[in-house]
Amino acid sequence: MKKCVVLLAAAALCAGIFPASAQELGQKRVVVAQAAAQKIFHGKGKITRLNADAGFVTIAHEDIPGLMDAMEMQFEAKPAALLKGLKVGDKVDFALEGKTYKLLEIAPAK
């Protein structure tokens, strides 16, 4: 009986039935976070606060797939000139870096 249990356990390991170790799961999370940091993400939202001169805008945005859930958040625009011509209440489409959350593009929604 003991030999049968050992054989079943070995077969399960070979088949990948047992979940990955905590260390392996942690490493996978780090890889996913690093991949997100290197990406550019796109979102849609509505401007709720704007300080164009300082280069900051607060946007109530929808989910940004792969990065964050819907929320209201302040972003810094690089360069600040990206915010020229925008106003509170505008619906916008935007792009941001996954690592720094800095706005790279922002424009009125189409």
Phi and psi in radians as a Rosetta constraint file:
Dihedral C 1 N 2 CA 2 C 2 CIRCULARHARMONIC -1.065 0.35
Dihedral N 2 CA 2 C 2 N 3 CIRCULARHARMONIC -0.676 0.35
Dihedral C 2 N 3 CA 3 C 3 CIRCULARHARMONIC -1.135 0.35
Dihedral N 3 CA 3 C 3 N 4 CIRCULARHARMONIC -0.644 0.35
Dihedral C 3 N 4 CA 4 C 4 CIRCULARHARMONIC -1.160 0.35
Dihedral N 4 CA 4 C 4 N 5 CIRCULARHARMONIC -0.737 0.35
Dihedral C 4 N 5 CA 5 C 5 CIRCULARHARMONIC -1.114 0.35
Dihedral N 5 CA 5 C 5 N 6 CIRCULARHARMONIC -0.743 0.35
Dihedral C 5 N 6 CA 6 C 6 CIRCULARHARMONIC -1.099 0.35
Dihedral N 6 CA 6 C 6 N 7 CIRCULARHARMONIC -0.738 0.35
Dihedral C 6 N 7 CA 7 C 7 CIRCULARHARMONIC -1.134 0.35
Dihedral N 7 CA 7 C 7 N 8 CIRCULARHARMONIC -0.712 0.35
Dihedral C 7 N 8 CA 8 C 8 CIRCULARHARMONIC -1.131 0.35
Dihedral N 8 CA 8 C 8 N 9 CIRCULARHARMONIC -0.722 0.35
Dihedral C 8 N 9 CA 9 C 9 CIRCULARHARMONIC -1.121 0.35
Dihedral N 9 CA 9 C 9 N 10 CIRCULARHARMONIC -0.747 0.35
Dihedral C 9 N 10 CA 10 C 10 CIRCULARHARMONIC -1.111 0.35
Dihedral N 10 CA 10 C 10 N 11 CIRCULARHARMONIC -0.717 0.35
Dihedral C 10 N 11 CA 11 C 11 CIRCULARHARMONIC -1.141 0.35
Dihedral N 11 CA 11 C 11 N 12 CIRCULARHARMONIC -0.695 0.35
Dihedral C 11 N 12 CA 12 C 12 CIRCULARHARMONIC -1.131 0.35
Dihedral N 12 CA 12 C 12 N 13 CIRCULARHARMONIC -0.711 0.35
Dihedral C 12 N 13 CA 13 C 13 CIRCULARHARMONIC -1.092 0.35
Dihedral N 13 CA 13 C 13 N 14 CIRCULARHARMONIC -0.757 0.35
Dihedral C 13 N 14 CA 14 C 14 CIRCULARHARMONIC -1.144 0.35
Dihedral N 14 CA 14 C 14 N 15 CIRCULARHARMONIC -0.590 0.35
Dihedral C 14 N 15 CA 15 C 15 CIRCULARHARMONIC -1.450 0.35
Dihedral N 15 CA 15 C 15 N 16 CIRCULARHARMONIC -0.137 0.35
Dihedral C 15 N 16 CA 16 C 16 CIRCULARHARMONIC 1.346 0.35
Dihedral N 16 CA 16 C 16 N 17 CIRCULARHARMONIC 0.436 0.35
Dihedral C 16 N 17 CA 17 C 17 CIRCULARHARMONIC -1.295 0.35
Dihedral N 17 CA 17 C 17 N 18 CIRCULARHARMONIC -0.677 0.35
Dihedral C 17 N 18 CA 18 C 18 CIRCULARHARMONIC -1.282 0.35
Dihedral N 18 CA 18 C 18 N 19 CIRCULARHARMONIC 2.499 0.35
Dihedral C 18 N 19 CA 19 C 19 CIRCULARHARMONIC -1.153 0.35
Dihedral N 19 CA 19 C 19 N 20 CIRCULARHARMONIC 2.780 0.35
Dihedral C 19 N 20 CA 20 C 20 CIRCULARHARMONIC -1.123 0.35
Dihedral N 20 CA 20 C 20 N 21 CIRCULARHARMONIC 2.727 0.35
Dihedral C 20 N 21 CA 21 C 21 CIRCULARHARMONIC -1.181 0.35
Dihedral N 21 CA 21 C 21 N 22 CIRCULARHARMONIC 2.834 0.35
Dihedral C 21 N 22 CA 22 C 22 CIRCULARHARMONIC -1.040 0.35
Dihedral N 22 CA 22 C 22 N 23 CIRCULARHARMONIC -0.656 0.35
Dihedral C 22 N 23 CA 23 C 23 CIRCULARHARMONIC -1.115 0.35
Dihedral N 23 CA 23 C 23 N 24 CIRCULARHARMONIC -0.767 0.35
Dihedral C 23 N 24 CA 24 C 24 CIRCULARHARMONIC -1.115 0.35
Dihedral N 24 CA 24 C 24 N 25 CIRCULARHARMONIC -0.712 0.35
Dihedral C 24 N 25 CA 25 C 25 CIRCULARHARMONIC -1.126 0.35
Dihedral N 25 CA 25 C 25 N 26 CIRCULARHARMONIC -0.696 0.35
Dihedral C 25 N 26 CA 26 C 26 CIRCULARHARMONIC -1.087 0.35
Dihedral N 26 CA 26 C 26 N 27 CIRCULARHARMONIC -0.714 0.35
Dihedral C 26 N 27 CA 27 C 27 CIRCULARHARMONIC -1.138 0.35
Dihedral N 27 CA 27 C 27 N 28 CIRCULARHARMONIC -0.662 0.35
Dihedral C 27 N 28 CA 28 C 28 CIRCULARHARMONIC -1.137 0.35
Dihedral N 28 CA 28 C 28 N 29 CIRCULARHARMONIC -0.697 0.35
Dihedral C 28 N 29 CA 29 C 29 CIRCULARHARMONIC -1.104 0.35
Dihedral N 29 CA 29 C 29 N 30 CIRCULARHARMONIC -0.695 0.35
Dihedral C 29 N 30 CA 30 C 30 CIRCULARHARMONIC -1.104 0.35
Dihedral N 30 CA 30 C 30 N 31 CIRCULARHARMONIC -0.756 0.35
Dihedral C 30 N 31 CA 31 C 31 CIRCULARHARMONIC -1.090 0.35
Dihedral N 31 CA 31 C 31 N 32 CIRCULARHARMONIC -0.750 0.35
Dihedral C 31 N 32 CA 32 C 32 CIRCULARHARMONIC -1.121 0.35
Dihedral N 32 CA 32 C 32 N 33 CIRCULARHARMONIC -0.752 0.35
Dihedral C 32 N 33 CA 33 C 33 CIRCULARHARMONIC -1.109 0.35
Dihedral N 33 CA 33 C 33 N 34 CIRCULARHARMONIC -0.710 0.35
Dihedral C 33 N 34 CA 34 C 34 CIRCULARHARMONIC -1.147 0.35
Dihedral N 34 CA 34 C 34 N 35 CIRCULARHARMONIC -0.685 0.35
Dihedral C 34 N 35 CA 35 C 35 CIRCULARHARMONIC -1.122 0.35
Dihedral N 35 CA 35 C 35 N 36 CIRCULARHARMONIC -0.723 0.35
Dihedral C 35 N 36 CA 36 C 36 CIRCULARHARMONIC -1.115 0.35
Dihedral N 36 CA 36 C 36 N 37 CIRCULARHARMONIC -0.680 0.35
Dihedral C 36 N 37 CA 37 C 37 CIRCULARHARMONIC -1.120 0.35
Dihedral N 37 CA 37 C 37 N 38 CIRCULARHARMONIC -0.500 0.35
Dihedral C 37 N 38 CA 38 C 38 CIRCULARHARMONIC -1.577 0.35
Dihedral N 38 CA 38 C 38 N 39 CIRCULARHARMONIC -0.074 0.35
Dihedral C 38 N 39 CA 39 C 39 CIRCULARHARMONIC -1.671 0.35
Dihedral N 39 CA 39 C 39 N 40 CIRCULARHARMONIC 2.853 0.35
Dihedral C 39 N 40 CA 40 C 40 CIRCULARHARMONIC -1.906 0.35
Dihedral N 40 CA 40 C 40 N 41 CIRCULARHARMONIC 2.263 0.35
Dihedral C 40 N 41 CA 41 C 41 CIRCULARHARMONIC -1.963 0.35
Dihedral N 41 CA 41 C 41 N 42 CIRCULARHARMONIC 2.646 0.35
Dihedral C 41 N 42 CA 42 C 42 CIRCULARHARMONIC -2.052 0.35
Dihedral N 42 CA 42 C 42 N 43 CIRCULARHARMONIC 2.457 0.35
Dihedral C 42 N 43 CA 43 C 43 CIRCULARHARMONIC -2.477 0.35
Dihedral N 43 CA 43 C 43 N 44 CIRCULARHARMONIC 2.977 0.35
Dihedral C 43 N 44 CA 44 C 44 CIRCULARHARMONIC -2.307 0.35
Dihedral N 44 CA 44 C 44 N 45 CIRCULARHARMONIC 2.507 0.35
Dihedral C 44 N 45 CA 45 C 45 CIRCULARHARMONIC -3.021 0.35
Dihedral N 45 CA 45 C 45 N 46 CIRCULARHARMONIC -2.934 0.35
Dihedral C 45 N 46 CA 46 C 46 CIRCULARHARMONIC -2.240 0.35
Dihedral N 46 CA 46 C 46 N 47 CIRCULARHARMONIC 2.299 0.35
Dihedral C 46 N 47 CA 47 C 47 CIRCULARHARMONIC -1.238 0.35
Dihedral N 47 CA 47 C 47 N 48 CIRCULARHARMONIC 2.196 0.35
Dihedral C 47 N 48 CA 48 C 48 CIRCULARHARMONIC -1.902 0.35
Dihedral N 48 CA 48 C 48 N 49 CIRCULARHARMONIC -0.418 0.35
Dihedral C 48 N 49 CA 49 C 49 CIRCULARHARMONIC -2.578 0.35
Dihedral N 49 CA 49 C 49 N 50 CIRCULARHARMONIC 2.598 0.35
Dihedral C 49 N 50 CA 50 C 50 CIRCULARHARMONIC -2.599 0.35
Dihedral N 50 CA 50 C 50 N 51 CIRCULARHARMONIC 2.262 0.35
Dihedral C 50 N 51 CA 51 C 51 CIRCULARHARMONIC -2.277 0.35
Dihedral N 51 CA 51 C 51 N 52 CIRCULARHARMONIC 1.401 0.35
Dihedral C 51 N 52 CA 52 C 52 CIRCULARHARMONIC -1.076 0.35
Dihedral N 52 CA 52 C 52 N 53 CIRCULARHARMONIC -0.654 0.35
Dihedral C 52 N 53 CA 53 C 53 CIRCULARHARMONIC -1.085 0.35
Dihedral N 53 CA 53 C 53 N 54 CIRCULARHARMONIC -0.676 0.35
Dihedral C 53 N 54 CA 54 C 54 CIRCULARHARMONIC -1.507 0.35
Dihedral N 54 CA 54 C 54 N 55 CIRCULARHARMONIC -0.213 0.35
Dihedral C 54 N 55 CA 55 C 55 CIRCULARHARMONIC 1.485 0.35
Dihedral N 55 CA 55 C 55 N 56 CIRCULARHARMONIC 0.445 0.35
Dihedral C 55 N 56 CA 56 C 56 CIRCULARHARMONIC -2.100 0.35
Dihedral N 56 CA 56 C 56 N 57 CIRCULARHARMONIC 2.459 0.35
Dihedral C 56 N 57 CA 57 C 57 CIRCULARHARMONIC -2.449 0.35
Dihedral N 57 CA 57 C 57 N 58 CIRCULARHARMONIC 2.446 0.35
Dihedral C 57 N 58 CA 58 C 58 CIRCULARHARMONIC -1.855 0.35
Dihedral N 58 CA 58 C 58 N 59 CIRCULARHARMONIC 2.267 0.35
Dihedral C 58 N 59 CA 59 C 59 CIRCULARHARMONIC -2.205 0.35
Dihedral N 59 CA 59 C 59 N 60 CIRCULARHARMONIC 2.262 0.35
Dihedral C 59 N 60 CA 60 C 60 CIRCULARHARMONIC -1.517 0.35
Dihedral N 60 CA 60 C 60 N 61 CIRCULARHARMONIC 1.797 0.35
Dihedral C 60 N 61 CA 61 C 61 CIRCULARHARMONIC -1.956 0.35
Dihedral N 61 CA 61 C 61 N 62 CIRCULARHARMONIC 2.780 0.35
Dihedral C 61 N 62 CA 62 C 62 CIRCULARHARMONIC -1.315 0.35
Dihedral N 62 CA 62 C 62 N 63 CIRCULARHARMONIC 3.094 0.35
Dihedral C 62 N 63 CA 63 C 63 CIRCULARHARMONIC -0.936 0.35
Dihedral N 63 CA 63 C 63 N 64 CIRCULARHARMONIC 2.464 0.35
Dihedral C 63 N 64 CA 64 C 64 CIRCULARHARMONIC -1.939 0.35
Dihedral N 64 CA 64 C 64 N 65 CIRCULARHARMONIC 1.698 0.35
Dihedral C 64 N 65 CA 65 C 65 CIRCULARHARMONIC -0.902 0.35
Dihedral N 65 CA 65 C 65 N 66 CIRCULARHARMONIC 2.285 0.35
Dihedral C 65 N 66 CA 66 C 66 CIRCULARHARMONIC 1.466 0.35
Dihedral N 66 CA 66 C 66 N 67 CIRCULARHARMONIC -0.060 0.35
Dihedral C 66 N 67 CA 67 C 67 CIRCULARHARMONIC -2.234 0.35
Dihedral N 67 CA 67 C 67 N 68 CIRCULARHARMONIC -0.986 0.35
Dihedral C 67 N 68 CA 68 C 68 CIRCULARHARMONIC -2.774 0.35
Dihedral N 68 CA 68 C 68 N 69 CIRCULARHARMONIC 2.784 0.35
Dihedral C 68 N 69 CA 69 C 69 CIRCULARHARMONIC -1.342 0.35
Dihedral N 69 CA 69 C 69 N 70 CIRCULARHARMONIC 2.959 0.35
Dihedral C 69 N 70 CA 70 C 70 CIRCULARHARMONIC -1.078 0.35
Dihedral N 70 CA 70 C 70 N 71 CIRCULARHARMONIC 2.428 0.35
Dihedral C 70 N 71 CA 71 C 71 CIRCULARHARMONIC -2.989 0.35
Dihedral N 71 CA 71 C 71 N 72 CIRCULARHARMONIC 3.071 0.35
Dihedral C 71 N 72 CA 72 C 72 CIRCULARHARMONIC -1.824 0.35
Dihedral N 72 CA 72 C 72 N 73 CIRCULARHARMONIC 2.237 0.35
Dihedral C 72 N 73 CA 73 C 73 CIRCULARHARMONIC -2.601 0.35
Dihedral N 73 CA 73 C 73 N 74 CIRCULARHARMONIC 2.550 0.35
Dihedral C 73 N 74 CA 74 C 74 CIRCULARHARMONIC -1.539 0.35
Dihedral N 74 CA 74 C 74 N 75 CIRCULARHARMONIC 2.393 0.35
Dihedral C 74 N 75 CA 75 C 75 CIRCULARHARMONIC -2.194 0.35
Dihedral N 75 CA 75 C 75 N 76 CIRCULARHARMONIC 2.641 0.35
Dihedral C 75 N 76 CA 76 C 76 CIRCULARHARMONIC -1.768 0.35
Dihedral N 76 CA 76 C 76 N 77 CIRCULARHARMONIC 2.328 0.35
Dihedral C 76 N 77 CA 77 C 77 CIRCULARHARMONIC -1.644 0.35
Dihedral N 77 CA 77 C 77 N 78 CIRCULARHARMONIC 2.341 0.35
Dihedral C 77 N 78 CA 78 C 78 CIRCULARHARMONIC -2.150 0.35
Dihedral N 78 CA 78 C 78 N 79 CIRCULARHARMONIC 1.879 0.35
Dihedral C 78 N 79 CA 79 C 79 CIRCULARHARMONIC -1.427 0.35
Dihedral N 79 CA 79 C 79 N 80 CIRCULARHARMONIC 2.888 0.35
Dihedral C 79 N 80 CA 80 C 80 CIRCULARHARMONIC -1.056 0.35
Dihedral N 80 CA 80 C 80 N 81 CIRCULARHARMONIC -0.458 0.35
Dihedral C 80 N 81 CA 81 C 81 CIRCULARHARMONIC -1.046 0.35
Dihedral N 81 CA 81 C 81 N 82 CIRCULARHARMONIC -0.326 0.35
Dihedral C 81 N 82 CA 82 C 82 CIRCULARHARMONIC -1.010 0.35
Dihedral N 82 CA 82 C 82 N 83 CIRCULARHARMONIC -0.442 0.35
Dihedral C 82 N 83 CA 83 C 83 CIRCULARHARMONIC -1.541 0.35
Dihedral N 83 CA 83 C 83 N 84 CIRCULARHARMONIC -0.111 0.35
Dihedral C 83 N 84 CA 84 C 84 CIRCULARHARMONIC -1.051 0.35
Dihedral N 84 CA 84 C 84 N 85 CIRCULARHARMONIC 2.380 0.35
Dihedral C 84 N 85 CA 85 C 85 CIRCULARHARMONIC 1.520 0.35
Dihedral N 85 CA 85 C 85 N 86 CIRCULARHARMONIC -0.154 0.35
Dihedral C 85 N 86 CA 86 C 86 CIRCULARHARMONIC -1.606 0.35
Dihedral N 86 CA 86 C 86 N 87 CIRCULARHARMONIC 2.754 0.35
Dihedral C 86 N 87 CA 87 C 87 CIRCULARHARMONIC -2.538 0.35
Dihedral N 87 CA 87 C 87 N 88 CIRCULARHARMONIC 2.820 0.35
Dihedral C 87 N 88 CA 88 C 88 CIRCULARHARMONIC -1.006 0.35
Dihedral N 88 CA 88 C 88 N 89 CIRCULARHARMONIC 2.350 0.35
Dihedral C 88 N 89 CA 89 C 89 CIRCULARHARMONIC 1.742 0.35
Dihedral N 89 CA 89 C 89 N 90 CIRCULARHARMONIC -0.302 0.35
Dihedral C 89 N 90 CA 90 C 90 CIRCULARHARMONIC -1.145 0.35
Dihedral N 90 CA 90 C 90 N 91 CIRCULARHARMONIC 2.396 0.35
Dihedral C 90 N 91 CA 91 C 91 CIRCULARHARMONIC -1.531 0.35
Dihedral N 91 CA 91 C 91 N 92 CIRCULARHARMONIC 2.333 0.35
Dihedral C 91 N 92 CA 92 C 92 CIRCULARHARMONIC -2.334 0.35
Dihedral N 92 CA 92 C 92 N 93 CIRCULARHARMONIC 2.729 0.35
Dihedral C 92 N 93 CA 93 C 93 CIRCULARHARMONIC -1.908 0.35
Dihedral N 93 CA 93 C 93 N 94 CIRCULARHARMONIC 2.458 0.35
Dihedral C 93 N 94 CA 94 C 94 CIRCULARHARMONIC -2.566 0.35
Dihedral N 94 CA 94 C 94 N 95 CIRCULARHARMONIC 2.839 0.35
Dihedral C 94 N 95 CA 95 C 95 CIRCULARHARMONIC -2.256 0.35
Dihedral N 95 CA 95 C 95 N 96 CIRCULARHARMONIC 2.464 0.35
Dihedral C 95 N 96 CA 96 C 96 CIRCULARHARMONIC -2.511 0.35
Dihedral N 96 CA 96 C 96 N 97 CIRCULARHARMONIC 2.735 0.35
Dihedral C 96 N 97 CA 97 C 97 CIRCULARHARMONIC -1.289 0.35
Dihedral N 97 CA 97 C 97 N 98 CIRCULARHARMONIC 2.437 0.35
Dihedral C 97 N 98 CA 98 C 98 CIRCULARHARMONIC -1.244 0.35
Dihedral N 98 CA 98 C 98 N 99 CIRCULARHARMONIC -0.462 0.35
Dihedral C 98 N 99 CA 99 C 99 CIRCULARHARMONIC -1.478 0.35
Dihedral N 99 CA 99 C 99 N 100 CIRCULARHARMONIC -0.801 0.35
Dihedral C 99 N 100 CA 100 C 100 CIRCULARHARMONIC -1.767 0.35
Dihedral N 100 CA 100 C 100 N 101 CIRCULARHARMONIC -0.260 0.35
Dihedral C 100 N 101 CA 101 C 101 CIRCULARHARMONIC 1.091 0.35
Dihedral N 101 CA 101 C 101 N 102 CIRCULARHARMONIC 0.369 0.35
Dihedral C 101 N 102 CA 102 C 102 CIRCULARHARMONIC -1.395 0.35
Dihedral N 102 CA 102 C 102 N 103 CIRCULARHARMONIC 2.400 0.35
Dihedral C 102 N 103 CA 103 C 103 CIRCULARHARMONIC -1.234 0.35
Dihedral N 103 CA 103 C 103 N 104 CIRCULARHARMONIC 2.293 0.35
Dihedral C 103 N 104 CA 104 C 104 CIRCULARHARMONIC -1.841 0.35
Dihedral N 104 CA 104 C 104 N 105 CIRCULARHARMONIC -0.489 0.35
Dihedral C 104 N 105 CA 105 C 105 CIRCULARHARMONIC -2.572 0.35
Dihedral N 105 CA 105 C 105 N 106 CIRCULARHARMONIC 2.540 0.35
Dihedral C 105 N 106 CA 106 C 106 CIRCULARHARMONIC -2.716 0.35
Dihedral N 106 CA 106 C 106 N 107 CIRCULARHARMONIC 2.383 0.35
Dihedral C 106 N 107 CA 107 C 107 CIRCULARHARMONIC -2.705 0.35
Dihedral N 107 CA 107 C 107 N 108 CIRCULARHARMONIC 2.716 0.35
Dihedral C 107 N 108 CA 108 C 108 CIRCULARHARMONIC -0.955 0.35
Dihedral N 108 CA 108 C 108 N 109 CIRCULARHARMONIC 2.469 0.35
Dihedral C 108 N 109 CA 109 C 109 CIRCULARHARMONIC -1.122 0.35
Dihedral N 109 CA 109 C 109 N 110 CIRCULARHARMONIC 2.559 0.35
